């Protein structure tokens, strides 16, 4: 770190109490390699971020005296010399991690839950936590302090009383109250982006699926939708939000469903009806974009923006994570082309991971895709998955050139390319000054 900052490794005891290690400087991991963080890769931990232990996994750091990289086997003697665990940060939305926590992952005894693990240290001079991250979106609407459940519960009850037979509204009430989905909460607060889950099925079998897992290795974060809403149910939820909400967006393709492209007929009919009732607000479609013909239909119906998910622009790495069923990576590329040709604001939901996204071959592949399609924005989303499980699934080892360098190279090559983390209203697709610098605008 810089001359005026000493960033110590953060560790935990067997009970999960967190300490700064007096003898270890912070290390981070790029892929499977422990590295010393660059100054530009570290920022004060953003408000709303959280700390987690990496159970029974020893931390790695750099010896404060010798500078050598080493694994801490026990707590320091002054703390009793007991078992030691590595610690990770989970970043508040809008921030992309630059390094993983440095730990001896081969010694952990469990598959880690579906969180995005980020290196965290303690700044001695400033007496606060620092994390390996960069801000890519300044939209503050997703900060936790905007979501007060004390105000939410009566709003949910009132909405269910108005539409007691709407199954979609019932689903979203569970998402808001049980799973604490911010987008679902927005629906009841009548503001910003609200979800429209539609599909109980999917034609991908993602290693890191948050709504359905084939084994108990890493439990899903939430239960998947079990029905296809009717056009009436979709419109009862969406139209009032479009008509009344501040910065109104409704989005198909949410964490509690499969992929909405498999319900393109129902969605197209619903969007046509929504637009018959109101022209206000933005209608967005999040998808794996596996069916190009469906993109044409959705665009004709009135979808205005699309966010296409991928973990890699290389077919082999994409297939290893998404495990597509009945479609090819070429179909995803074709869908992106058709979306752009139809005038949709075209985004990538790029599931980034240090040591994969910043490899030279991946940088070149993504640049080729951006150039081929004319992508408007890349949402730099942290991939939530056990690092060992992900790297082994892809068959990748070693490290990349650094996430900051990756971001810089793409922006230099494509000045009009925007970085972000959240979907946008149509009046903010191209904010003033978007061609210069990053992080890019709220």
TIMI-770573 format. One line per 10 residues: number of its first residue (from 0); their letters; for each residue x, y, z of C-alpha. Coordinates in pm, whole numbers, plus 50000, padded with zeros to 5 digits. Each point is the difference from the previous one (the first is absolute). Layout:
N
NUM = a = X Y Z ~ ...
***
This chain:
442
0 = xxxxxxxxxx = 50000 50000 50000 ~ 50091 50364 49998 ~ 50269 50149 50222 ~ 49745 50140 50242 ~ 49778 49692 50029 ~ 50065 49674 50177 ~ 49729 49749 49913 ~ 50002 49697 50229 ~ 49836 49666 49930 ~ 49664 49952 50170
10 = xxxxxxxxxx = 49946 49659 50162 ~ 49751 49833 50234 ~ 50009 49755 50286 ~ 49797 49678 50016 ~ 49696 50191 50130 ~ 50011 50251 49713 ~ 50134 50298 50193 ~ 50200 50218 49761 ~ 50351 50143 50065 ~ 50268 50178 49805
20 = xxxxxxxxxx = 50308 49775 49995 ~ 50294 50195 50147 ~ 50265 49812 49801 ~ 49836 49950 49660 ~ 49951 50254 49724 ~ 49695 49952 49779 ~ 50022 49765 49705 ~ 49734 49953 49735 ~ 49955 49731 49741 ~ 49980 50044 49626
30 = xxxxxxxxxx = 49866 49665 49892 ~ 50206 49742 50185 ~ 50303 50225 50065 ~ 50058 50206 50315 ~ 50113 50356 49921 ~ 50064 50327 50178 ~ 49719 50245 49923 ~ 50081 50311 49802 ~ 49906 50335 50151 ~ 49735 50056 49734
40 = xxxxxxxxxx = 49840 49662 50073 ~ 49908 50090 50358 ~ 49729 50237 50127 ~ 49838 50063 50340 ~ 49731 49738 50052 ~ 49673 50144 49866 ~ 49713 50050 50241 ~ 49762 49706 49991 ~ 50273 49742 49934 ~ 50030 49703 50235
50 = xxxxxxxxxx = 50272 49769 50133 ~ 49990 49620 49994 ~ 50238 49731 50114 ~ 50122 49734 49759 ~ 49946 49704 50232 ~ 50300 49792 50106 ~ 50214 50155 49726 ~ 50339 50150 50099 ~ 50073 50354 49874 ~ 50299 50091 49788
60 = xxxxxxxxxx = 50194 50325 50041 ~ 50341 50158 49968 ~ 50230 49995 50299 ~ 50031 50356 50128 ~ 50376 49967 50057 ~ 50131 49776 49724 ~ 49738 50070 49734 ~ 49963 49627 49931 ~ 49663 49853 49911 ~ 49887 49752 50263
70 = xxxxxxxxxx = 49696 49816 50133 ~ 49897 50075 50357 ~ 49948 49667 50176 ~ 49884 50134 50339 ~ 49898 50322 50165 ~ 50286 50209 50145 ~ 50113 49889 50346 ~ 49865 50317 50162 ~ 49654 49890 49882 ~ 50037 49650 50139
80 = xxxxxxxxxx = 50151 49828 49697 ~ 49672 49825 49915 ~ 49846 49909 49663 ~ 49996 50274 49737 ~ 49766 50072 49709 ~ 50021 50224 49696 ~ 49753 50289 49966 ~ 49819 50131 49694 ~ 49799 50311 49919 ~ 49669 49993 49817
90 = xxxxxxxxxx = 49976 50330 49815 ~ 49699 50225 49987 ~ 49859 50023 49643 ~ 50173 50234 49755 ~ 50353 49884 50078 ~ 50201 49743 49805 ~ 50265 49803 50187 ~ 50356 50005 49878 ~ 50141 49714 50211 ~ 49874 49691 50179
100 = xxxxxxxxxx = 50084 49936 50367 ~ 50340 49832 50033 ~ 49952 49665 50170 ~ 50112 49640 49975 ~ 49679 49889 49834 ~ 50123 49646 49945 ~ 49969 49942 50374 ~ 49640 50112 50039 ~ 49756 49720 50076 ~ 49681 50134 49842
110 = xxxxxxxxxx = 49876 50161 49682 ~ 49947 50366 50077 ~ 49652 50157 49972 ~ 49906 50212 49699 ~ 50163 50329 50095 ~ 50255 50213 49819 ~ 50317 49975 50208 ~ 50219 50312 50016 ~ 50338 50071 50162 ~ 49978 50221 50308
120 = xxxxxxxxxx = 50265 50153 50227 ~ 50040 50248 50284 ~ 50162 50338 49940 ~ 50209 50077 50306 ~ 50030 50375 49939 ~ 49630 50058 49926 ~ 49866 49734 50238 ~ 49746 49863 49755 ~ 49952 49709 49764 ~ 50123 50014 49642
130 = xxxxxxxxxx = 49875 49770 49722 ~ 50132 49900 49659 ~ 49742 50171 49780 ~ 49916 50278 49759 ~ 49675 50191 49970 ~ 49837 49948 49661 ~ 49657 50153 50064 ~ 49905 50300 50212 ~ 49628 49924 50014 ~ 49925 50014 50374
140 = xxxxxxxxxx = 49643 49868 49976 ~ 50115 49649 50095 ~ 50158 50096 50332 ~ 49858 49796 50290 ~ 49888 50306 50194 ~ 49727 50058 49737 ~ 49830 49673 50093 ~ 49830 50028 50340 ~ 49796 49685 50063 ~ 49796 50179 50265
150 = xxxxxxxxxx = 49848 50211 49724 ~ 49984 49712 49754 ~ 49774 49753 50179 ~ 49680 50211 49997 ~ 50055 50083 49632 ~ 50024 49629 49915 ~ 49682 49923 50195 ~ 49812 50278 49825 ~ 50111 49887 49652 ~ 49892 49641 50071
160 = xxxxxxxxxx = 49659 50122 50118 ~ 49948 50188 49673 ~ 50097 49698 49783 ~ 49951 49694 50225 ~ 49997 49748 49712 ~ 50309 50124 49818 ~ 50258 49720 50034 ~ 50283 50220 49874 ~ 49932 50260 50267 ~ 49999 49724 50261
170 = xxxxxxxxxx = 50338 49877 49869 ~ 50147 50349 50013 ~ 49872 50051 50354 ~ 50208 49697 50105 ~ 50299 50134 49807 ~ 49971 50333 50180 ~ 49933 49875 50353 ~ 50170 49659 50016 ~ 50294 50034 49758 ~ 50046 50376 50045
180 = xxxxxxxxxx = 50022 50062 49626 ~ 50048 50374 49952 ~ 49834 49998 49658 ~ 49690 49830 50142 ~ 49994 50253 50282 ~ 50008 50279 49741 ~ 49674 49871 49857 ~ 49819 50052 50328 ~ 50174 50331 50068 ~ 49883 50097 49646
190 = xxxxxxxxxx = 50336 50128 49879 ~ 50298 49921 49777 ~ 50056 49652 49852 ~ 49750 49723 50078 ~ 50013 49633 49898 ~ 49766 49792 49783 ~ 50108 49636 50045 ~ 49830 49790 49736 ~ 50175 49672 49925 ~ 50020 49691 50224
200 = xxxxxxxxxx = 50232 49830 49750 ~ 50345 50065 49858 ~ 50211 49867 49714 ~ 50328 50059 50186 ~ 50133 49802 50295 ~ 50228 50263 50151 ~ 50256 49878 50250 ~ 49910 50301 50215 ~ 49622 50011 49953 ~ 49842 50193 50287
210 = xxxxxxxxxx = 49652 49846 49962 ~ 50062 49633 49921 ~ 50294 49772 50076 ~ 50035 49638 49893 ~ 50172 49906 50327 ~ 50041 50125 50354 ~ 50355 50125 49938 ~ 49901 50368 50015 ~ 49633 50055 50089 ~ 49800 50239 49783
220 = xxxxxxxxxx = 49930 50343 50142 ~ 49627 49981 49933 ~ 49724 49775 49869 ~ 49915 50017 49632 ~ 49665 50112 49863 ~ 49773 49698 49941 ~ 49749 50140 49749 ~ 49973 50219 49691 ~ 49806 50319 50080 ~ 49714 50092 49772
230 = xxxxxxxxxx = 50001 50317 49792 ~ 49742 50139 50242 ~ 50216 49925 50303 ~ 50306 50157 49837 ~ 49812 50315 49905 ~ 49837 50035 50342 ~ 50349 50016 50148 ~ 50184 50193 49730 ~ 49760 50268 49877 ~ 49945 50183 50332
240 = xxxxxxxxxx = 50375 50001 50056 ~ 50068 50139 49653 ~ 49731 50263 50043 ~ 50087 50119 50349 ~ 50355 49912 50108 ~ 50293 50240 50007 ~ 50261 49895 49739 ~ 49774 49710 49912 ~ 50149 49680 49856 ~ 49843 49656 49985
250 = xxxxxxxxxx = 50236 49711 49924 ~ 49945 49646 49888 ~ 50270 49751 50098 ~ 50053 49992 50376 ~ 50184 49790 50254 ~ 49691 49802 50098 ~ 49932 49856 49654 ~ 50155 49809 49713 ~ 50044 50192 49675 ~ 49714 50215 49871
260 = xxxxxxxxxx = 50092 49944 49637 ~ 49823 49665 50028 ~ 49677 50194 50061 ~ 50048 50247 49716 ~ 49645 49957 49867 ~ 49833 50084 50331 ~ 50242 50285 50066 ~ 49954 50149 49652 ~ 49623 49999 50044 ~ 50033 50153 50347
270 = xxxxxxxxxx = 50240 50273 49883 ~ 49768 50091 49713 ~ 49716 50038 50250 ~ 50217 50201 50241 ~ 50089 50240 49724 ~ 49634 50025 49896 ~ 49923 50122 50350 ~ 50301 50228 50057 ~ 50305 50133 49820 ~ 50163 50101 50327
280 = xxxxxxxxxx = 50303 49823 50148 ~ 50255 49755 49862 ~ 49950 49629 49927 ~ 50318 49794 50028 ~ 50079 49638 49922 ~ 50275 49805 50182 ~ 50083 49670 49834 ~ 50255 49748 49876 ~ 49879 50106 49652 ~ 50009 49643 49875
290 = xxxxxxxxxx = 49716 50029 49744 ~ 50066 50267 49735 ~ 49650 49986 49848 ~ 49853 50084 50339 ~ 50204 50321 50009 ~ 49830 50120 49682 ~ 49658 49931 50151 ~ 50079 50172 50329 ~ 50145 50307 49829 ~ 49690 50032 49782
300 = xxxxxxxxxx = 49779 49979 50309 ~ 50171 50295 50169 ~ 50299 49881 50204 ~ 50243 50294 50015 ~ 50315 49858 50156 ~ 50158 49660 50034 ~ 50265 49868 50235 ~ 50167 49680 49886 ~ 50181 49790 50258 ~ 50333 49835 49936
310 = xxxxxxxxxx = 50304 49912 50206 ~ 50236 49996 49703 ~ 50017 50100 49636 ~ 50183 49673 49929 ~ 49772 49714 49905 ~ 50188 49734 50196 ~ 49994 50198 50326 ~ 49639 50105 49940 ~ 49893 49639 49949 ~ 50186 49885 50311
320 = xxxxxxxxxx = 49801 50237 50220 ~ 49660 50027 49827 ~ 49984 49639 49877 ~ 49745 50095 49731 ~ 49718 49763 49907 ~ 49895 50017 49637 ~ 50174 50322 49901 ~ 50350 50114 49912 ~ 50212 50300 50083 ~ 49955 50110 49637
330 = xxxxxxxxxx = 49627 50040 50074 ~ 50081 50241 50283 ~ 50217 50209 49766 ~ 49728 49999 49734 ~ 49743 50115 50256 ~ 50225 50289 50102 ~ 50033 50103 49635 ~ 49623 49990 49949 ~ 49935 50196 50318 ~ 50237 50274 49892
340 = xxxxxxxxxx = 49858 50003 49645 ~ 49649 50037 50145 ~ 50107 50311 50191 ~ 50007 49849 50348 ~ 50243 50140 50255 ~ 50232 49701 50014 ~ 50185 49899 50316 ~ 50214 49712 50114 ~ 49947 49860 50347 ~ 50367 49906 50020
350 = xxxxxxxxxx = 50065 49769 50295 ~ 50355 50104 50080 ~ 50263 49812 50195 ~ 50363 50104 50066 ~ 50229 49758 49822 ~ 49744 49920 49729 ~ 49851 50326 49873 ~ 50343 50168 49991 ~ 50187 49727 49811 ~ 50141 50130 49668
360 = xxxxxxxxxx = 49805 49743 49794 ~ 49675 50094 50174 ~ 50065 50372 49957 ~ 50052 49949 49629 ~ 49691 49780 49967 ~ 49779 50251 50179 ~ 50138 50285 49791 ~ 49915 49801 49688 ~ 49643 49951 50122 ~ 49956 50368 50087
370 = xxxxxxxxxx = 50133 50098 49659 ~ 49785 49746 49817 ~ 49675 50092 50177 ~ 50039 50365 50098 ~ 49923 49938 50369 ~ 49887 50316 50183 ~ 50082 49902 50357 ~ 50177 49728 50194 ~ 49864 49944 50347 ~ 50304 49881 50194
380 = xxxxxxxxxx = 49824 49761 50237 ~ 50197 49800 50255 ~ 49955 49628 49943 ~ 49871 49840 50320 ~ 50161 49659 50028 ~ 50261 49804 50193 ~ 50335 50091 49835 ~ 50121 49640 49995 ~ 49675 49873 49848 ~ 50003 50269 49731
390 = xxxxxxxxxx = 50364 49969 49896 ~ 49983 49621 49996 ~ 49675 50006 49798 ~ 50172 50218 49739 ~ 50333 49816 50013 ~ 50179 50332 50053 ~ 50309 50062 50211 ~ 50254 50279 50041 ~ 49907 50367 49997 ~ 49905 50287 49775
400 = xxxxxxxxxx = 50143 50347 49947 ~ 49774 50164 50259 ~ 49637 50112 49997 ~ 50086 50371 49987 ~ 50222 49946 49699 ~ 49724 49800 49832 ~ 49749 50282 50056 ~ 50248 50258 49876 ~ 50083 49808 49683 ~ 49637 49956 49899
410 = xxxxxxxxxx = 49913 50364 50065 ~ 50305 50114 49806 ~ 49905 49782 49705 ~ 49628 50087 50013 ~ 49952 50356 50135 ~ 49621 49980 49957 ~ 49976 49679 50201 ~ 49838 50059 50338 ~ 50067 49817 50324 ~ 49731 49954 50260
420 = xxxxxxxxxx = 49834 49767 50245 ~ 49627 50080 49970 ~ 49735 50026 49731 ~ 49902 50349 49890 ~ 49694 50196 49895 ~ 49989 50082 49631 ~ 50065 50370 50063 ~ 50332 49910 50163 ~ 50127 49744 49749 ~ 50260 50249 49878
430 = xxxxxxxxxx = 50075 50249 50281 ~ 50205 50315 49934 ~ 50373 49930 49994 ~ 49964 49623 49972 ~ 50286 49982 49749 ~ 50259 50119 50251 ~ 50147 49805 50285 ~ 49854 49756 50246 ~ 49837 49920 50235 ~ 49719 50115 49780
440 = xx = 49718 50217 50129 ~ 49683 49926 50187
***
